[in-house]
Amino acid sequence: GSIFYMIQGMWMCHKTDRTDICAQPFGINTPGAFAFVSSIILPVYYQKLKYDDNNNPINTEEAADFAWKVGVAANFVQGAVEVAFAVIGPQIQQGVPIVALLTSLASIGFAFLLSGPMLDEA
C-alpha cells in the first residue's frame, strides 16, 4: 500500500512538474494493531518471561525480543493472507453488504466521538 502511494506521488510530481507533493501514508489499522498486541504479542511475552524466587522477572529483554520476532512473523503471515485473498476481494465486496464492511470503521468513529466528553469529565 505505501509503495503504491509513493509511486503515485512521484508520478504526480512528474506530471505536474512540482516538487512539493507528498504521498498519502498508508497508516495503521488500529483494530488490527490492538488485536496483534492483545492476542499475539502480550501472551507470547508473558509466556516467555521467567521469574526469580521473589517473583521478579529476570529475562525481560529476551522475552521482548522473542515477542517482537513472533509479531513480525505473524505480521508477515497476515500480509501473505491479505495478498492471497486480494484476488477475490471484489467478489467478497459484492457478496457482503457495505454496512457490514464499514462496521469496524463506524465503531472506531463512535469511540472517538464519545471519548472527548468522557475525558472532559475525568
DSSP file (Angstrom, degrees, kcal/mol; ACC not computed):
  #  RESIDUE AA STRUCTURE BP1 BP2  ACC     N-H-->O    O-->H-N    N-H-->O    O-->H-N    TCO  KAPPA ALPHA  PHI   PSI    X-CA   Y-CA   Z-CA
    1    1 A G     >        0   0    0      0, 0.0     4,-2.0     0, 0.0     5,-0.2   0.000 360.0 360.0 360.0 -49.8    0.0    0.0    0.0
    2    2 A S  H  >  +     0   0    0      1,-0.2     4,-2.1     2,-0.2     5,-0.1   0.863 360.0  53.5 -66.8 -34.9    2.6    2.6    1.0
    3    3 A I  H  > S+     0   0    0      2,-0.2     4,-2.5     1,-0.2    -1,-0.2   0.904 107.4  52.2 -65.7 -39.7    4.8    1.7   -2.1
    4    4 A F  H  > S+     0   0    0      1,-0.2     4,-2.6     2,-0.2    -2,-0.2   0.932 110.2  47.5 -60.4 -46.0    1.8    2.4   -4.3
    5    5 A Y  H  X S+     0   0    0     -4,-2.0     4,-2.4     2,-0.2    -1,-0.2   0.868 110.6  52.8 -64.8 -35.5    1.2    5.8   -2.7
    6    6 A M  H  X S+     0   0    0     -4,-2.1     4,-2.5     2,-0.2    -2,-0.2   0.940 111.5  45.2 -63.6 -46.2    4.9    6.6   -3.1
    7    7 A I  H  X S+     0   0    0     -4,-2.5     4,-2.5     1,-0.2    -2,-0.2   0.896 112.1  52.6 -64.0 -39.6    4.8    5.8   -6.8
    8    8 A Q  H  X S+     0   0    0     -4,-2.6     4,-2.2    -5,-0.2    -1,-0.2   0.904 110.2  48.1 -62.9 -41.2    1.6    7.7   -7.2
    9    9 A G  H  X S+     0   0    0     -4,-2.4     4,-2.2     2,-0.2    -2,-0.2   0.901 111.9  49.0 -65.8 -41.1    3.1   10.8   -5.5
   10   10 A M  H  X S+     0   0    0     -4,-2.5     4,-2.2     2,-0.2    -2,-0.2   0.900 111.2  50.4 -64.2 -39.6    6.3   10.5   -7.7
   11   11 A W  H  X S+     0   0    0     -4,-2.5     4,-2.7     1,-0.2    -2,-0.2   0.909 110.3  49.6 -63.8 -41.9    4.0   10.2  -10.8
   12   12 A M  H  X S+     0   0    0     -4,-2.2     4,-2.4     2,-0.2     6,-0.3   0.885 109.5  51.9 -65.9 -38.3    2.1   13.3   -9.8
   13   13 A C  H  X>S+     0   0    0     -4,-2.2     5,-1.3     2,-0.2     4,-1.2   0.926 113.6  44.1 -60.8 -44.6    5.3   15.3   -9.2
   14   14 A H  H  <5S+     0   0    0     -4,-2.2    -2,-0.2     2,-0.2    -1,-0.2   0.910 114.8  48.8 -66.9 -42.5    6.5   14.3  -12.7
   15   15 A K  H  <5S+     0   0    0     -4,-2.7    -2,-0.2     1,-0.2    -1,-0.2   0.887 121.7  33.1 -66.5 -40.8    3.1   15.1  -14.3
   16   16 A T  H  <5S-     0   0    0     -4,-2.4    -1,-0.2    -5,-0.2    -2,-0.2   0.504 101.5-128.1 -95.6  -5.5    2.6   18.5  -12.7
   17   17 A D  T  <5 +     0   0    0     -4,-1.2     2,-0.3     1,-0.2    -3,-0.2   0.894  65.6 130.9  56.7  42.9    6.4   19.4  -12.6
   18   18 A R      < -     0   0    0     -5,-1.3    -1,-0.2    -6,-0.3     3,-0.1  -0.882  48.0-163.8-122.0 155.6    6.1   20.2   -8.9
   19   19 A T  S    S+     0   0    0     -2,-0.3    -6,-0.1     1,-0.1    -1,-0.1   0.322  76.8  78.5-117.8   4.9    8.3   19.1   -6.0
   20   20 A D        +     0   0    0     -7,-0.1     2,-0.4     2,-0.1    -1,-0.1  -0.005  64.6 116.9-105.2  29.1    6.0   20.0   -3.1
   21   21 A I        -     0   0    0     -3,-0.1     2,-0.4   -12,-0.1    -8,-0.1  -0.810  47.4-158.0-100.3 137.6    3.7   17.0   -3.4
   22   22 A C        -     0   0    0     -2,-0.4     2,-0.2     3,-0.0    -2,-0.1  -0.929  16.3-124.4-116.4 137.5    3.5   14.5   -0.5
   23   23 A A        -     0   0    0     -2,-0.4   -17,-0.1     1,-0.1   -18,-0.1  -0.547  31.7-109.5 -77.1 144.0    2.4   10.9   -0.9
   24   24 A Q        -     0   0    0     -2,-0.2   -19,-0.1   -19,-0.2   -15,-0.1  -0.590  34.9-123.7 -72.5 126.9   -0.5    9.8    1.4
   25   25 A P        -     0   0    0      0, 0.0    -1,-0.1     0, 0.0   -23,-0.0  -0.409   9.7-131.0 -71.3 151.7    0.8    7.4    4.1
   26   26 A F        -     0   0    0      1,-0.1    -2,-0.0    -2,-0.1   -23,-0.0   0.873  44.0-157.7 -71.8 -38.4   -0.9    4.0    4.3
   27   27 A G        -     0   0    0      2,-0.1     2,-0.4     3,-0.0    -1,-0.1  -0.068  18.3 -66.6  87.3 173.1   -1.5    4.2    8.0
   28   28 A I        -     0   0    0      4,-0.0     2,-1.1     3,-0.0     0, 0.0  -0.835  35.1-127.3-105.2 137.9   -2.0    1.7   10.8
   29   29 A N     >  -     0   0    0     -2,-0.4     4,-2.6     1,-0.2     5,-0.2  -0.747  25.7-161.5 -81.6 100.7   -5.1   -0.5   11.1
   30   30 A T  H  > S+     0   0    0     -2,-1.1     4,-2.4     1,-0.2     5,-0.2   0.902  85.8  46.6 -59.2 -48.5   -6.0    0.4   14.7
   31   31 A P  H  > S+     0   0    0      0, 0.0     4,-2.2     0, 0.0    -1,-0.2   0.906 114.4  50.1 -61.1 -36.7   -8.3   -2.6   15.4
   32   32 A G  H  > S+     0   0    0      2,-0.2     4,-2.6     1,-0.2    -2,-0.2   0.884 108.5  52.0 -65.8 -38.1   -5.7   -4.9   13.8
   33   33 A A  H  X S+     0   0    0     -4,-2.6     4,-2.5     2,-0.2     5,-0.2   0.922 110.6  47.5 -64.9 -43.5   -2.9   -3.3   16.0
   34   34 A F  H  X S+     0   0    0     -4,-2.4     4,-2.8     1,-0.2     5,-0.3   0.899 112.0  51.1 -63.3 -39.5   -5.0   -3.9   19.1
   35   35 A A  H  X S+     0   0    0     -4,-2.2     4,-2.3    -5,-0.2     5,-0.4   0.922 111.6  47.0 -63.9 -43.5   -5.7   -7.5   18.1
   36   36 A F  H  X>S+     0   0    0     -4,-2.6     5,-2.5     2,-0.2     4,-1.6   0.930 116.3  43.8 -63.8 -45.0   -2.0   -8.2   17.4
   37   37 A V  I  <>S+     0   0    0     -4,-2.5     5,-2.5     3,-0.2    -2,-0.2   0.938 121.1  37.5 -67.4 -46.7   -0.9   -6.7   20.7
   38   38 A S  I  <5S+     0   0    0     -4,-2.8    -1,-0.2    -5,-0.2    -2,-0.2   0.791 127.6  31.2 -81.0 -26.9   -3.5   -8.2   22.9
   39   39 A S  I  <5S+     0   0    0     -4,-2.3    -3,-0.2    -5,-0.3    -2,-0.2   0.603 133.5  16.3-109.2 -11.2   -3.8  -11.7   21.3
   40   40 A I  I  X5S+     0   0    0     -4,-1.6     4,-1.8    -5,-0.4    -3,-0.2   0.693 123.5  38.5-121.5 -60.1   -0.3  -12.4   20.0
   41   41 A I  I  ><S+     0   0    0     -5,-2.5     4,-2.6     2,-0.2    -4,-0.2   0.936 116.4  45.6 -70.3 -49.5    2.5  -10.2   21.3
   42   42 A L  H  ><S+     0   0    0     -5,-2.5     4,-2.7    -6,-0.3     5,-0.3   0.930 113.7  48.1 -63.8 -45.8    1.4   -9.9   25.0
   43   43 A P  H  > S+     0   0    0      0, 0.0     4,-2.0     0, 0.0    -1,-0.2   0.914 114.2  47.3 -61.0 -39.0    0.6  -13.6   25.6
   44   44 A V  H  X S+     0   0    0     -4,-1.8     4,-1.9     2,-0.2    -2,-0.2   0.921 112.3  50.5 -65.5 -42.6    3.9  -14.6   23.9
   45   45 A Y  H  X S+     0   0    0     -4,-2.6     4,-1.1     1,-0.2    -1,-0.2   0.947 114.1  42.8 -59.4 -50.0    5.8  -12.0   26.0
   46   46 A Y  H  < S+     0   0    0     -4,-2.7    -1,-0.2     1,-0.2    -2,-0.2   0.812 112.5  53.7 -71.2 -28.3    4.3  -13.2   29.3
   47   47 A Q  H  < S+     0   0    0     -4,-2.0    -1,-0.2    -5,-0.3    -2,-0.2   0.848 109.8  48.4 -70.9 -32.4    4.7  -16.8   28.4
   48   48 A K  H  < S+     0   0    0     -4,-1.9    -2,-0.2    -5,-0.2    -1,-0.2   0.686  89.3 105.7 -81.5 -19.1    8.4  -16.3   27.7
   49   49 A L     <  -     0   0    0     -4,-1.1     2,-0.4    -5,-0.1    11,-0.1  -0.317  53.7-159.5 -64.1 142.9    9.1  -14.4   31.0
   50   50 A K        -     0   0    0     -2,-0.0     8,-2.7     6,-0.0     9,-0.7  -0.945   7.2-149.8-120.8 146.8   10.9  -16.3   33.8
   51   51 A Y  B     -A   57   0A   0     -2,-0.4     2,-0.1     6,-0.2     0, 0.0  -0.846   5.3-134.2-119.9 151.8   10.8  -15.2   37.4
   52   52 A D    >   -     0   0    0      4,-2.2     3,-1.6    -2,-0.3    -1,-0.1  -0.162  48.5 -80.1 -87.1-170.0   13.2  -15.4   40.3
   53   53 A D  T 3  S+     0   0    0      1,-0.3    -1,-0.0     2,-0.1    -2,-0.0   0.772 131.0  54.1 -66.2 -26.2   12.3  -16.5   43.8
   54   54 A N  T 3  S-     0   0    0      2,-0.1    -1,-0.3     3,-0.0     0, 0.0   0.242 119.8-107.6 -92.0  13.3   10.9  -13.1   44.7
   55   55 A N  S <  S+     0   0    0     -3,-1.6    -2,-0.1     1,-0.2    -4,-0.0   0.791  73.8 141.2  65.5  31.2    8.5  -13.2   41.7
   56   56 A N        -     0   0    0      2,-0.0    -4,-2.2     1,-0.0    -1,-0.2  -0.873  58.3-111.3-101.1 135.5   10.6  -10.6   39.8
   57   57 A P  B     -A   51   0A   0      0, 0.0    -6,-0.2     0, 0.0     3,-0.2  -0.424  31.7-176.7 -65.8 137.9   11.0  -11.1   36.0
   58   58 A I  S    S+     0   0    0     -8,-2.7    -7,-0.1     1,-0.1     3,-0.1   0.526  73.6  42.4-114.0  -9.3   14.7  -11.9   35.1
   59   59 A N     >  +     0   0    0     -9,-0.7     4,-2.5     1,-0.1     5,-0.2  -0.251  60.9 139.7-133.2  49.1   14.6  -12.1   31.3
   60   60 A T  H  > S+     0   0    0      1,-0.2     4,-2.5     2,-0.2     5,-0.2   0.879  75.6  51.1 -63.2 -38.6   12.5   -9.1   30.1
   61   61 A E  H  > S+     0   0    0      2,-0.2     4,-2.4     1,-0.2    -1,-0.2   0.919 111.7  46.7 -65.9 -43.1   14.8   -8.3   27.2
   62   62 A E  H  > S+     0   0    0      2,-0.2     4,-2.3     1,-0.2    -2,-0.2   0.915 114.0  48.1 -64.5 -42.9   14.8  -11.9   26.0
   63   63 A A  H  X S+     0   0    0     -4,-2.5     4,-2.5     2,-0.2    -2,-0.2   0.901 112.4  48.9 -65.0 -41.0   11.0  -12.1   26.3
   64   64 A A  H  X S+     0   0    0     -4,-2.5     4,-2.3    -5,-0.2    -2,-0.2   0.905 111.3  49.8 -65.5 -41.1   10.5   -8.8   24.5
   65   65 A D  H  X S+     0   0    0     -4,-2.4     4,-2.1     2,-0.2    -2,-0.2   0.913 112.7  46.6 -63.8 -43.0   12.9   -9.8   21.7
   66   66 A F  H  X S+     0   0    0     -4,-2.3     4,-2.4     2,-0.2    -2,-0.2   0.915 111.9  50.4 -66.1 -42.7   11.1  -13.2   21.2
   67   67 A A  H  X S+     0   0    0     -4,-2.5     4,-2.4     1,-0.2    -2,-0.2   0.882 109.9  51.5 -62.8 -38.1    7.6  -11.5   21.3
   68   68 A W  H  X S+     0   0    0     -4,-2.3     4,-2.5     2,-0.2    -1,-0.2   0.921 109.6  49.4 -63.5 -43.7    8.8   -9.0   18.7
   69   69 A K  H  X S+     0   0    0     -4,-2.1     4,-2.3     1,-0.2    -2,-0.2   0.903 111.8  48.1 -63.2 -41.0   10.0  -11.8   16.4
   70   70 A V  H  X S+     0   0    0     -4,-2.4     4,-2.7     2,-0.2    -1,-0.2   0.900 111.0  51.8 -65.4 -39.6    6.7  -13.6   16.8
   71   71 A G  H  X S+     0   0    0     -4,-2.4     4,-2.3     2,-0.2    -2,-0.2   0.894 109.5  49.3 -63.1 -40.4    4.9  -10.4   16.0
   72   72 A V  H  X S+     0   0    0     -4,-2.5     4,-2.2     2,-0.2    -2,-0.2   0.923 112.5  47.7 -63.9 -44.2    7.0   -9.9   12.8
   73   73 A A  H  X S+     0   0    0     -4,-2.3     4,-2.4     2,-0.2    -2,-0.2   0.913 112.6  48.7 -63.8 -42.2    6.3  -13.4   11.7
   74   74 A A  H  X S+     0   0    0     -4,-2.7     4,-2.5     1,-0.2    -1,-0.2   0.883 110.4  51.6 -65.2 -37.7    2.5  -13.0   12.4
   75   75 A N  H  X S+     0   0    0     -4,-2.3     4,-2.4     2,-0.2    -1,-0.2   0.894 109.5  50.3 -65.1 -39.7    2.5   -9.7   10.5
   76   76 A F  H  X S+     0   0    0     -4,-2.2     4,-2.4     2,-0.2    -2,-0.2   0.921 111.0  48.4 -63.1 -44.2    4.2  -11.4    7.5
   77   77 A V  H  X S+     0   0    0     -4,-2.4     4,-2.4     2,-0.2    -2,-0.2   0.915 110.8  51.2 -62.7 -42.4    1.6  -14.3    7.6
   78   78 A Q  H  X S+     0   0    0     -4,-2.5     4,-2.5     1,-0.2    -1,-0.2   0.921 110.3  49.3 -60.6 -43.4   -1.2  -11.7    7.8
   79   79 A G  H  X S+     0   0    0     -4,-2.4     4,-2.5     1,-0.2    -1,-0.2   0.896 110.1  50.7 -62.6 -40.4    0.3   -9.9    4.8
   80   80 A A  H  X S+     0   0    0     -4,-2.4     4,-2.4     2,-0.2    -1,-0.2   0.898 111.0  48.6 -64.3 -40.2    0.6  -13.1    2.8
   81   81 A V  H  X S+     0   0    0     -4,-2.4     4,-2.5     2,-0.2    -2,-0.2   0.914 111.3  50.2 -65.5 -42.1   -3.1  -13.9    3.6
   82   82 A E  H  X S+     0   0    0     -4,-2.5     4,-1.0     2,-0.2    -2,-0.2   0.911 111.9  47.3 -63.0 -42.2   -4.2  -10.4    2.5
   83   83 A V  H  X S+     0   0    0     -4,-2.5     4,-0.5     2,-0.2     3,-0.4   0.918 112.8  49.8 -64.4 -42.3   -2.2  -10.7   -0.8
   84   84 A A  H >< S+     0   0    0     -4,-2.4     3,-0.6     1,-0.2     4,-0.3   0.899 115.7  41.8 -63.6 -40.8   -3.7  -14.2   -1.4
   85   85 A F  H >< S+     0   0    0     -4,-2.5     3,-0.7     1,-0.2     4,-0.3   0.548  91.9  85.0 -86.0  -6.8   -7.3  -13.0   -0.8
   86   86 A A  H >< S+     0   0    0     -4,-1.0     3,-0.9    -3,-0.4    -1,-0.2   0.810  82.3  64.0 -61.9 -27.8   -6.9   -9.7   -2.6
   87   87 A V  T << S+     0   0    0     -3,-0.6    -1,-0.2    -4,-0.5     4,-0.2   0.873 108.9  37.4 -64.1 -37.1   -7.7  -11.7   -5.8
   88   88 A I  T <> S+     0   0    0     -3,-0.7     4,-2.1    -4,-0.3    -1,-0.2   0.304  86.7 106.0 -98.9  10.5  -11.2  -12.5   -4.5
   89   89 A G  H <> S+     0   0    0     -3,-0.9     4,-2.7    -4,-0.3     5,-0.2   0.902  76.5  52.6 -55.4 -46.7  -11.8   -9.1   -2.8
   90   90 A P  H  > S+     0   0    0      0, 0.0     4,-1.8     0, 0.0    -1,-0.2   0.880 109.4  49.9 -60.3 -36.3  -14.2   -7.8   -5.5
   91   91 A Q  H  > S+     0   0    0     -3,-0.2     4,-1.8     2,-0.2    -2,-0.2   0.899 111.5  48.5 -67.8 -39.2  -16.3  -10.9   -5.1
   92   92 A I  H  X S+     0   0    0     -4,-2.1     4,-1.9     1,-0.2    -1,-0.2   0.918 109.9  52.6 -64.0 -42.7  -16.4  -10.5   -1.3
   93   93 A Q  H  < S+     0   0    0     -4,-2.7    -1,-0.2     1,-0.2    -2,-0.2   0.858 111.3  46.3 -62.9 -35.8  -17.3   -6.9   -1.7
   94   94 A Q  H  < S+     0   0    0     -4,-1.8    -1,-0.2    -5,-0.2    -2,-0.2   0.831 115.7  45.9 -74.6 -31.7  -20.2   -7.8   -4.0
   95   95 A G  H  < S+     0   0    0     -4,-1.8    -2,-0.2    -5,-0.1    -1,-0.2   0.700 105.9  63.3 -85.8 -20.3  -21.4  -10.6   -1.7
   96   96 A V  S  < S-     0   0    0     -4,-1.9     5,-0.1    -5,-0.1    -1,-0.0  -0.896  90.7-111.3-109.3 132.7  -21.2   -8.7    1.6
   97   97 A P    >>  -     0   0    0      0, 0.0     4,-1.4     0, 0.0     3,-0.7  -0.288  23.5-123.4 -59.8 144.6  -23.4   -5.6    2.3
   98   98 A I  H 3> S+     0   0    0      1,-0.3     4,-1.6     2,-0.2     5,-0.1   0.810 110.4  63.3 -59.6 -30.8  -21.4   -2.4    2.5
   99   99 A V  H 34 S+     0   0    0      1,-0.2     4,-0.4     2,-0.2    -1,-0.3   0.902 102.4  48.8 -61.9 -40.5  -22.8   -1.8    6.0
  100  100 A A  H X4 S+     0   0    0     -3,-0.7     3,-0.6     1,-0.2     4,-0.4   0.856 110.0  52.1 -67.6 -34.4  -21.1   -4.9    7.3
  101  101 A L  H 3< S+     0   0    0     -4,-1.4     4,-0.3     1,-0.2     3,-0.2   0.798 112.7  44.7 -71.6 -27.7  -17.8   -3.8    5.7
  102  102 A L  T 3X S+     0   0    0     -4,-1.6     4,-2.4     1,-0.2    -1,-0.2   0.377  84.1  98.1 -98.0   4.0  -17.9   -0.4    7.4
  103  103 A T  H <> S+     0   0    0     -3,-0.6     4,-2.3    -4,-0.4     5,-0.2   0.912  83.6  47.5 -60.9 -45.3  -18.9   -1.6   10.8
  104  104 A S  H  > S+     0   0    0     -4,-0.4     4,-1.8    -3,-0.2    -1,-0.2   0.887 112.2  50.6 -66.5 -36.3  -15.4   -1.6   12.3
  105  105 A L  H  > S+     0   0    0     -4,-0.3     4,-2.0     1,-0.2    -1,-0.2   0.914 110.9  49.1 -64.9 -41.9  -14.7    1.9   10.9
  106  106 A A  H  X S+     0   0    0     -4,-2.4     4,-2.6     1,-0.2    -2,-0.2   0.889 108.3  53.2 -64.7 -39.2  -18.0    3.2   12.4
  107  107 A S  H  X S+     0   0    0     -4,-2.3     4,-2.3     1,-0.2    -1,-0.2   0.880 108.3  50.1 -66.1 -36.2  -17.2    1.7   15.8
  108  108 A I  H  X S+     0   0    0     -4,-1.8     4,-2.4     2,-0.2    -1,-0.2   0.918 110.7  50.6 -64.5 -42.2  -13.8    3.5   15.8
  109  109 A G  H  X S+     0   0    0     -4,-2.0     4,-2.7     2,-0.2    -2,-0.2   0.919 111.0  47.5 -61.2 -44.8  -15.6    6.7   14.9
  110  110 A F  H  X S+     0   0    0     -4,-2.6     4,-2.5     2,-0.2     5,-0.2   0.907 110.9  51.6 -64.0 -41.3  -18.1    6.3   17.7
  111  111 A A  H  X S+     0   0    0     -4,-2.3     4,-1.4     2,-0.2    -1,-0.2   0.907 111.8  47.4 -61.7 -40.6  -15.4    5.5   20.2
  112  112 A F  H  X S+     0   0    0     -4,-2.4     4,-1.0     2,-0.2    -2,-0.2   0.927 112.7  48.5 -65.5 -44.9  -13.5    8.7   19.1
  113  113 A L  H  < S+     0   0    0     -4,-2.7     3,-0.2     1,-0.2    -2,-0.2   0.878 115.4  44.2 -63.5 -37.4  -16.6   10.8   19.4
  114  114 A L  H  X S+     0   0    0     -4,-2.5     4,-1.4     1,-0.2    -1,-0.2   0.709 102.1  66.9 -81.6 -20.3  -17.5    9.5   22.8
  115  115 A S  H  X S+     0   0    0     -4,-1.4     4,-2.3    -5,-0.2    -1,-0.2   0.826  92.1  62.1 -72.0 -29.1  -14.0    9.7   24.2
  116  116 A G  H  X S+     0   0    0     -4,-1.0     4,-1.9    -3,-0.2    -1,-0.2   0.968 107.1  40.6 -61.4 -56.0  -13.9   13.5   24.1
  117  117 A P  H  > S+     0   0    0      0, 0.0     4,-1.4     0, 0.0    -1,-0.2   0.864 114.9  53.6 -62.2 -34.0  -16.8   14.1   26.5
  118  118 A M  H  X S+     0   0    0     -4,-1.4     4,-1.0     1,-0.2    -2,-0.2   0.892 109.1  48.1 -67.6 -37.8  -15.6   11.3   28.8
  119  119 A L  H  < S+     0   0    0     -4,-2.3    -1,-0.2     1,-0.2    -3,-0.1   0.843 107.3  56.4 -70.2 -32.4  -12.2   12.8   29.0
  120  120 A D  H  < S+     0   0    0     -4,-1.9    -1,-0.2     1,-0.2    -2,-0.2   0.854 108.5  47.8 -65.6 -33.2  -13.6   16.2   29.8
  121  121 A E  H  <        0   0    0     -4,-1.4    -1,-0.2     1,-0.2    -2,-0.2   0.738 360.0 360.0 -77.7 -23.8  -15.5   14.8   32.8
  122  122 A A     <        0   0    0     -4,-1.0    -1,-0.2    -5,-0.1    -2,-0.2   0.479 360.0 360.0 -75.5 360.0  -12.5   12.9   34.1
